[in-house]
Amino acid sequence: MDLLGGKEREIPIFSIILIIIFSNALLFYFQNITEHDLRDSLFEQQKQRQIESTKEVSQHVGSDLNLVMSMLDGMANSIYLQQGLLSSDKTKNLLGQKYAQYSNVIDRLFILNKDNIVTASLSKPGSDTLLGTDLSFQQWVTDTRSTLKPVFSDSFETLNLYRIFITIPIMNLDTKKYIGIIGTSILTEKFFAQYGNIHDINSQFLVSYDRNGTILANGASRTLVGQSFFGDYTQKFINHNEILNNLTRNLLAGNPTAGIYDYGKGERLTTGYPIFVNGKATFFIQVVTPTSQIYSVVNNVLSIQRIKMFSFFAAASTVAIVVLIILLRKWNIILRKEVRKRTMELEESYDEMKSYLQEVLKEIKGKKRDYSTEG
């Protein structure tokens, strides 16, 4: 009997090998599916985080601007300005206190009289205070006087620096008589740089707009600052990308936005949110992230997952190989025992055959002697 030999031994061996191969192939298949699902899930999580962080940045910007508005309103209603003391020492001291308090946000703090002349002003060292300047020609002055309401100006460029002006009319609370204007200017790039990157296109950066779609800060390129988003220069820069155009158009309409696009400088995820000041969408912000940056985070998570999975594969394969070696060892031991047993049987059979032949030879020799005697 050929015990555990030939085909009977090969079948279990091949079965184990096939099981190992099939298991690994199945494992790799499910690993790819899992990774794909996990990649999509992690990307969606990163997208949701960016949507939330964009909203938080918007709220932070809006909060700071609302504080500036509250400061201006408080000064307009202060006793000195209500009395028309627009250039007194007490007014200048009050101006100095507020400027020091808000200097991280504002660039200039000033007061205009009813003739639109700057009567008091504070600004950064080396910057023109505009003291004594007639600002009647400025649109934001005209708008403030005509509406008698707070005004946010369009962006204004001087010496390649872009500013927005925030003004509040000074009205006598009793007589409702117009006294003048209290206002401030903000350097747009410096201001928005407090909330994120506006200089490096290769990492997450900010883009901000006024209500007309004029770019106030942009991490993709400083040359875009002051440009209209829908103007020729910007549209050429983004290769007239329809997805980004729709995202920005919806954002300027006051809606939160999110989308993925590529205008030739790499795929990006952009999320947008309006900035509310006094309850109105006054400015708008986008957070732009290269998707490669997001996938690098995803890949780090996946690499850890792969290490765990491959460790499991290696352990399972090692166990299977050890089991196979043990089985082969046992089969070898059994086979050797069987060989020894068969060898002994053959030896015994040989001895029996030898005895039988000897007996036959004796008989033949005996018969030969008998024949010789008879003859």
C-alpha positions in Angstrom: 0.0 0.0 0.0 1.4 3.4 -1.0 0.6 5.2 2.2 0.7 9.1 1.9 2.9 8.8 -1.1 2.6 10.1 -4.7 -0.7 11.7 -5.6 -2.2 11.1 -2.1 0.6 13.3 -0.6 0.6 15.9 -3.4 -3.1 16.7 -3.1 -2.9 18.1 0.5 0.2 20.1 -0.3 -1.3 21.6 -3.4 -4.5 22.3 -1.5 -2.6 24.3 1.1 -0.6 26.2 -1.5 -3.8 27.0 -3.4 -5.5 28.1 -0.2 -2.6 30.5 0.6 -2.6 31.9 -3.0 -6.4 32.3 -3.1 -6.5 33.8 0.4 -3.8 36.4 -0.4 -5.5 37.2 -3.7 -8.8 37.7 -2.0 -7.2 39.7 0.8 -5.5 42.0 -1.8 -8.8 42.4 -3.6 -10.7 43.4 -0.5 -7.7 45.6 0.6 -8.0 47.6 -2.6 -11.8 48.0 -2.2 -11.3 49.0 1.5 -8.6 51.5 0.6 -10.7 53.0 -2.1 -13.7 53.4 0.2 -11.4 54.6 3.0 -9.7 57.1 0.7 -13.1 58.5 -0.4 -14.3 58.6 3.3 -11.2 60.4 4.5 -11.3 62.9 1.7 -14.9 63.7 2.4 -14.0 64.1 6.1 -11.2 66.5 5.2 -13.6 68.4 2.9 -16.1 68.7 5.7 -13.4 70.0 8.1 -12.4 72.6 5.5 -16.0 73.7 5.1 -16.3 74.1 8.8 -12.9 75.9 9.2 -13.8 78.2 6.3 -17.0 79.1 8.2 -15.0 79.7 11.4 -12.5 82.0 9.5 -15.4 83.9 8.1 -17.0 84.3 11.5 -13.7 85.4 13.0 -13.2 88.0 10.3 -16.8 89.2 10.7 -16.3 89.4 14.4 -13.2 91.6 14.1 -14.9 93.9 11.6 -18.0 94.2 13.8 -15.8 95.2 16.7 -14.3 97.9 14.5 -17.8 99.1 13.6 -18.8 99.1 17.3 -15.7 101.1 18.1 -16.5 103.7 15.4 -20.1 103.9 16.5 -19.0 104.4 20.1 -16.7 107.2 19.1 -19.4 108.9 16.9 -21.6 108.9 20.0 -18.9 110.0 22.4 -19.4 113.3 24.2 -16.5 115.1 22.5 -17.7 114.3 18.9 -21.3 114.9 19.8 -20.3 118.4 20.9 -18.5 119.0 17.6 -15.0 119.0 19.1 -13.5 117.2 16.1 -9.9 118.4 16.6 -9.7 119.0 20.4 -6.9 117.4 22.5 -9.5 115.2 24.3 -10.7 114.0 20.9 -7.1 113.3 19.8 -6.5 111.4 23.1 -9.6 109.3 22.5 -8.5 108.7 18.9 -5.1 107.5 20.2 -6.6 105.1 22.7 -8.8 103.5 20.1 -6.0 103.4 17.5 -3.7 101.6 19.9 -6.4 99.1 20.8 -7.2 98.2 17.2 -3.9 98.8 15.5 -3.6 95.1 14.7 -6.7 95.4 12.4 -6.8 99.0 11.2 -4.3 101.1 9.2 -5.6 104.6 9.9 -8.2 106.2 12.1 -9.5 109.7 11.2 -12.2 112.3 11.6 -13.7 114.5 8.9 -15.7 117.7 9.6 -18.9 118.6 7.8 -16.7 120.1 5.0 -15.0 116.8 4.4 -11.6 118.0 5.8 -9.5 115.6 7.9 -9.4 117.3 11.4 -7.7 114.4 13.3 -5.9 111.3 12.1 -3.6 108.6 13.3 -1.6 106.1 11.1 1.4 103.9 11.2 4.8 105.6 11.5 6.0 106.7 8.0 2.4 106.7 6.6 0.6 109.9 5.6 -2.0 110.9 8.2 -3.9 113.0 5.6 -4.4 115.7 8.2 -6.0 118.8 6.6 -6.8 116.9 3.4 -10.1 117.6 1.6 -11.6 114.1 0.8 -14.7 115.4 -0.9 -13.8 113.6 -4.1 -13.8 110.1 -2.4 -16.8 108.0 -3.3 -17.1 106.6 0.3 -17.4 110.2 1.6 -20.2 111.0 -0.8 -22.0 107.7 0.0 -21.7 108.3 3.8 -23.1 111.8 3.5 -25.9 110.8 1.1 -27.1 107.7 3.0 -26.1 108.8 6.6 -25.4 105.1 7.2 -22.2 103.1 7.7 -20.3 102.6 4.5 -17.8 100.0 3.3 -15.8 101.3 0.4 -14.6 99.5 -2.7 -10.9 98.7 -2.6 -8.6 101.6 -3.0 -5.0 101.4 -4.2 -2.1 103.8 -3.2 1.6 102.9 -3.6 0.6 99.4 -4.6 -1.2 98.9 -1.2 -4.9 98.1 -1.3 -7.3 99.5 1.4 -10.9 99.5 2.2 -12.5 102.3 4.2 -15.2 101.9 6.8 -17.0 105.1 7.8 -19.9 106.1 10.1 -21.6 109.5 10.0 -21.4 111.6 13.2 -24.9 112.7 13.9 -26.1 114.7 16.9 -28.3 112.4 18.8 -30.7 115.2 19.9 -31.0 117.4 16.8 -30.1 114.7 14.2 -27.7 117.3 12.7 -24.8 116.1 10.5 -21.5 116.9 12.2 -18.9 114.9 10.2 -17.5 111.4 9.6 -15.5 109.0 11.8 -13.7 106.4 9.7 -10.9 104.0 9.4 -8.9 102.3 6.6 -7.7 98.7 6.5 -4.9 97.3 4.5 -6.6 94.3 2.9 -3.6 92.0 2.4 -2.2 92.6 5.9 -5.6 92.2 7.4 -6.5 88.9 5.7 -3.0 87.5 6.3 -3.9 87.3 10.0 -6.4 84.5 9.1 -4.4 82.3 6.7 -1.7 82.1 4.0 -2.0 84.7 1.2 1.5 84.2 -0.3 2.1 80.6 -1.2 0.1 78.9 -4.0 1.6 75.5 -3.2 -0.1 75.1 0.2 -3.6 76.0 1.5 -4.2 79.7 0.9 -7.0 82.4 1.3 -8.8 84.4 -1.3 -11.0 87.3 -0.3 -13.4 89.5 -2.3 -15.5 92.6 -1.8 -19.2 92.6 -2.8 -18.3 93.6 -6.4 -16.0 90.6 -6.8 -12.8 92.6 -6.5 -10.0 90.5 -5.1 -8.7 91.9 -1.8 -6.1 89.2 -1.1 -5.1 86.1 -3.0 -2.5 83.4 -2.2 -2.3 82.3 -5.8 -0.6 85.5 -7.0 -0.3 89.0 -5.6 -0.9 90.4 -9.1 -4.5 89.4 -8.8 -5.1 91.8 -5.8 -7.3 94.7 -7.0 -8.4 92.8 -10.1 -12.1 91.9 -10.7 -12.5 88.1 -10.5 -14.6 88.2 -13.6 -12.2 90.5 -15.5 -10.0 89.5 -18.4 -6.8 89.3 -16.3 -8.2 86.9 -13.6 -10.1 84.9 -16.2 -6.9 84.3 -18.2 -5.1 83.4 -15.0 -7.7 80.7 -14.2 -8.1 79.6 -17.8 -11.8 80.6 -17.6 -12.5 77.5 -15.4 -16.2 77.2 -15.3 -16.3 75.3 -12.0 -14.4 78.0 -10.2 -16.5 80.7 -11.9 -19.7 79.1 -10.7 -18.3 78.6 -7.2 -17.3 82.3 -6.9 -20.5 83.5 -8.5 -22.6 81.6 -5.9 -20.3 82.8 -3.1 -20.8 86.4 -4.1 -24.6 85.7 -4.1 -24.2 85.0 -0.4 -24.1 81.2 -0.5 -21.6 78.8 1.2 -19.7 76.9 -1.6 -17.4 73.9 -2.1 -16.0 72.3 -5.2 -13.0 70.6 -6.8 -11.4 71.9 -10.0 -8.1 72.2 -11.9 -7.3 75.3 -14.0 -3.8 74.0 -15.0 -1.9 74.5 -11.7 -3.0 71.3 -10.0 -6.3 70.0 -8.6 -7.7 72.0 -5.8 -10.5 71.9 -3.3 -12.1 75.3 -2.7 -14.6 76.2 0.0 -16.2 79.6 0.4 -18.2 81.5 2.9 -19.6 85.1 3.1 -18.4 87.4 5.8 -21.3 89.1 7.6 -20.9 92.6 9.1 -23.9 94.0 10.8 -25.9 91.1 9.5 -25.0 91.8 5.9 -22.8 89.8 3.5 -20.1 92.4 3.1 -16.9 90.5 2.2 -16.3 86.9 1.0 -13.6 84.4 1.6 -12.4 81.2 -0.1 -10.0 78.6 1.4 -8.1 76.8 -1.4 -6.2 73.6 -0.7 -4.2 71.4 -3.2 -5.9 68.0 -3.2 -2.4 66.5 -3.1 -2.0 68.0 0.3 -5.3 66.4 1.4 -4.3 63.0 -0.1 -0.9 63.1 1.7 -2.9 63.1 4.9 -5.1 60.3 3.6 -2.1 58.3 2.3 -0.4 58.5 5.8 -3.5 56.9 7.3 -3.7 54.3 4.5 0.0 53.5 4.9 -0.5 52.7 8.6 -3.5 50.6 7.6 -1.4 48.7 5.0 1.3 48.0 7.5 -1.3 46.5 9.8 -2.9 44.5 7.0 0.4 43.2 5.6 1.5 42.2 9.0 -1.6 40.2 9.3 -0.9 38.7 5.8 2.7 37.8 6.8 1.6 36.2 10.0 -1.1 34.2 8.3 1.2 33.1 5.6 3.9 32.2 8.1 1.5 30.1 10.0 0.4 28.3 6.8 4.0 27.6 5.9 4.8 26.3 9.3 1.8 24.0 9.2 2.9 22.8 5.8 6.5 22.2 7.0 5.1 20.2 10.0 2.9 18.2 7.7 5.7 17.5 5.3 7.9 16.5 8.2 5.3 14.1 9.5 4.7 12.7 6.1 8.5 12.2 5.7 8.7 10.4 9.1 5.7 8.2 8.2 7.2 7.5 4.8 10.5 6.4 6.2 8.7 4.1 8.6 6.8 2.7 5.7 10.0 2.2 3.7 11.7 0.4 6.7 8.6 -1.8 7.1 8.6 -2.6 3.3 12.3 -3.3 3.4 11.9 -5.7 6.3 9.1 -7.4 4.5 11.2 -7.7 1.4 14.1 -9.1 3.4 11.8 -11.6 5.1 10.4 -12.5 1.7 13.9 -12.8 0.3 14.9 -15.1 3.2 11.9 -17.3 2.6 12.6 -17.5 -1.1 16.2 -18.3 -0.4 15.2 -21.2 1.9 12.7 -22.4 -0.6 15.3 -22.4 -3.4 17.8 -24.2 -1.1 15.2 -26.9 -0.5 14.4 -27.2 -4.2 18.1 -27.6 -5.0 18.5 -30.3 -2.3 15.6 -32.2 -3.8 17.1 -31.9 -7.3 20.5 -33.1 -6.1 18.9 -36.0 -4.3 17.0 -37.1 -7.4 20.2 -37.0 -9.4 21.9 -39.3 -7.0 19.0 -41.7 -7.2 19.1 -41.8 -11.0 22.8 -42.5 -10.9 22.4 -45.5 -8.6 19.7 -47.1 -10.6 21.7 -46.8 -13.8 
